[in-house]
Amino acid sequence: MLMDKIRAKLDKRYNTDLTVKLADCGFTARTFHTLRKGGIANVGDLTKMSWKQLSGVRNSTRSTCQEVSDKLEDMGLGLRKDDAK
């Protein structure tokens, strides 16, 4: 019984749905609007991008990229490591 409760908590914490919308991620307004105007709609779109691609989004700054990277890391995800498609 106790193990089931612990397992449920861990599953809830680390089972990240890639269809989560940007608005539900808690980004700052500047980062949210930059990503939205760049055509990024959800977490799955972010995980398909590298740091270089993200920094190429119009109005994206180093702090924008760092915020996205940190938020994805908190969700147990991350940006792609390279630019290979």
Short mmCIF file of the C-alpha atoms (twelve columns), coordinates in Angstrom:
data_MODEL
# 
_entry.id   MODEL 
# 
loop_
_atom_site.group_PDB 
_atom_site.id 
_atom_site.type_symbol 
_atom_site.label_atom_id 
_atom_site.label_alt_id 
_atom_site.label_comp_id 
_atom_site.label_asym_id 
_atom_site.label_seq_id 
_atom_site.Cartn_x 
_atom_site.Cartn_y 
_atom_site.Cartn_z 
_atom_site.pdbx_PDB_model_num 
ATOM 1  C CA . MET A 1  0.000  0.000  0.000   1 
ATOM 2  C CA . LEU A 2  2.730  2.452  0.946   1 
ATOM 3  C CA . MET A 3  4.803  1.504  -2.102  1 
ATOM 4  C CA . ASP A 4  1.804  2.190  -4.345  1 
ATOM 5  C CA . LYS A 5  1.474  5.698  -2.911  1 
ATOM 6  C CA . ILE A 6  5.183  6.378  -3.361  1 
ATOM 7  C CA . ARG A 7  5.129  4.999  -6.906  1 
ATOM 8  C CA . ALA A 8  2.098  7.174  -7.753  1 
ATOM 9  C CA . LYS A 9  3.887  10.286 -6.495  1 
ATOM 10 C CA . LEU A 10 7.000  9.479  -8.496  1 
ATOM 11 C CA . ASP A 11 4.972  8.732  -11.626 1 
ATOM 12 C CA . LYS A 12 3.123  12.016 -11.259 1 
ATOM 13 C CA . ARG A 13 6.357  13.938 -10.769 1 
ATOM 14 C CA . TYR A 14 8.366  12.407 -13.609 1 
ATOM 15 C CA . ASN A 15 5.711  11.456 -16.151 1 
ATOM 16 C CA . THR A 16 5.845  14.570 -18.310 1 
ATOM 17 C CA . ASP A 17 3.302  14.944 -21.073 1 
ATOM 18 C CA . LEU A 18 4.938  16.502 -24.134 1 
ATOM 19 C CA . THR A 19 1.634  18.082 -25.157 1 
ATOM 20 C CA . VAL A 20 1.650  20.458 -22.163 1 
ATOM 21 C CA . LYS A 21 1.000  23.955 -23.486 1 
ATOM 22 C CA . LEU A 22 3.506  26.737 -22.904 1 
ATOM 23 C CA . ALA A 23 0.934  28.725 -20.925 1 
ATOM 24 C CA . ASP A 24 0.850  25.938 -18.338 1 
ATOM 25 C CA . CYS A 25 4.638  25.821 -17.867 1 
ATOM 26 C CA . GLY A 26 5.093  28.976 -15.803 1 
ATOM 27 C CA . PHE A 27 7.425  30.853 -18.133 1 
ATOM 28 C CA . THR A 28 7.892  34.587 -17.670 1 
ATOM 29 C CA . ALA A 29 5.726  36.723 -19.943 1 
ATOM 30 C CA . ARG A 30 8.677  37.701 -22.119 1 
ATOM 31 C CA . THR A 31 9.792  34.122 -22.665 1 
ATOM 32 C CA . PHE A 32 6.232  32.903 -23.238 1 
ATOM 33 C CA . HIS A 33 5.534  35.544 -25.902 1 
ATOM 34 C CA . THR A 34 8.908  34.994 -27.598 1 
ATOM 35 C CA . LEU A 35 8.264  31.260 -27.851 1 
ATOM 36 C CA . ARG A 36 4.657  31.674 -28.942 1 
ATOM 37 C CA . LYS A 37 5.552  34.154 -31.672 1 
ATOM 38 C CA . GLY A 38 8.308  31.765 -32.748 1 
ATOM 39 C CA . GLY A 39 5.685  29.108 -33.477 1 
ATOM 40 C CA . ILE A 40 6.392  26.944 -30.451 1 
ATOM 41 C CA . ALA A 41 3.153  25.627 -28.977 1 
ATOM 42 C CA . ASN A 42 4.054  22.992 -26.401 1 
ATOM 43 C CA . VAL A 43 6.794  21.237 -24.448 1 
ATOM 44 C CA . GLY A 44 7.251  18.663 -27.201 1 
ATOM 45 C CA . ASP A 45 8.183  21.420 -29.643 1 
ATOM 46 C CA . LEU A 46 10.845 22.654 -27.218 1 
ATOM 47 C CA . THR A 47 12.407 19.233 -26.729 1 
ATOM 48 C CA . LYS A 48 12.921 18.952 -30.495 1 
ATOM 49 C CA . MET A 49 15.067 22.102 -30.499 1 
ATOM 50 C CA . SER A 50 18.741 22.585 -29.679 1 
ATOM 51 C CA . TRP A 51 20.098 25.582 -27.764 1 
ATOM 52 C CA . LYS A 52 21.338 27.031 -31.068 1 
ATOM 53 C CA . GLN A 53 17.924 26.697 -32.711 1 
ATOM 54 C CA . LEU A 54 16.209 28.208 -29.677 1 
ATOM 55 C CA . SER A 55 18.592 31.157 -29.644 1 
ATOM 56 C CA . GLY A 56 17.726 31.715 -33.316 1 
ATOM 57 C CA . VAL A 57 14.076 32.424 -32.485 1 
ATOM 58 C CA . ARG A 58 13.364 36.115 -32.962 1 
ATOM 59 C CA . ASN A 59 13.795 38.154 -29.744 1 
ATOM 60 C CA . SER A 60 15.274 35.162 -27.925 1 
ATOM 61 C CA . THR A 61 18.095 36.063 -25.546 1 
ATOM 62 C CA . ARG A 62 20.545 34.052 -23.501 1 
ATOM 63 C CA . SER A 63 18.260 34.444 -20.472 1 
ATOM 64 C CA . THR A 64 15.299 33.168 -22.507 1 
ATOM 65 C CA . CYS A 65 17.260 30.067 -23.500 1 
ATOM 66 C CA . GLN A 66 18.471 29.543 -19.939 1 
ATOM 67 C CA . GLU A 67 14.936 29.841 -18.561 1 
ATOM 68 C CA . VAL A 68 13.651 27.279 -21.078 1 
ATOM 69 C CA . SER A 69 16.541 24.931 -20.361 1 
ATOM 70 C CA . ASP A 70 16.024 25.199 -16.595 1 
ATOM 71 C CA . LYS A 71 12.268 24.669 -16.868 1 
ATOM 72 C CA . LEU A 72 12.695 21.593 -19.067 1 
ATOM 73 C CA . GLU A 73 15.279 20.225 -16.641 1 
ATOM 74 C CA . ASP A 74 12.790 20.671 -13.792 1 
ATOM 75 C CA . MET A 75 10.349 18.587 -15.838 1 
ATOM 76 C CA . GLY A 76 12.934 15.857 -16.373 1 
ATOM 77 C CA . LEU A 77 13.453 16.863 -20.020 1 
ATOM 78 C CA . GLY A 78 15.926 18.930 -21.964 1 
ATOM 79 C CA . LEU A 79 16.855 20.559 -25.220 1 
ATOM 80 C CA . ARG A 80 18.425 18.452 -27.940 1 
ATOM 81 C CA . LYS A 81 22.188 18.131 -27.686 1 
ATOM 82 C CA . ASP A 82 22.983 18.804 -31.346 1 
ATOM 83 C CA . ASP A 83 21.549 20.392 -34.471 1 
ATOM 84 C CA . ALA A 84 21.105 17.130 -36.376 1 
ATOM 85 C CA . LYS A 85 17.515 16.595 -37.435 1 
# 
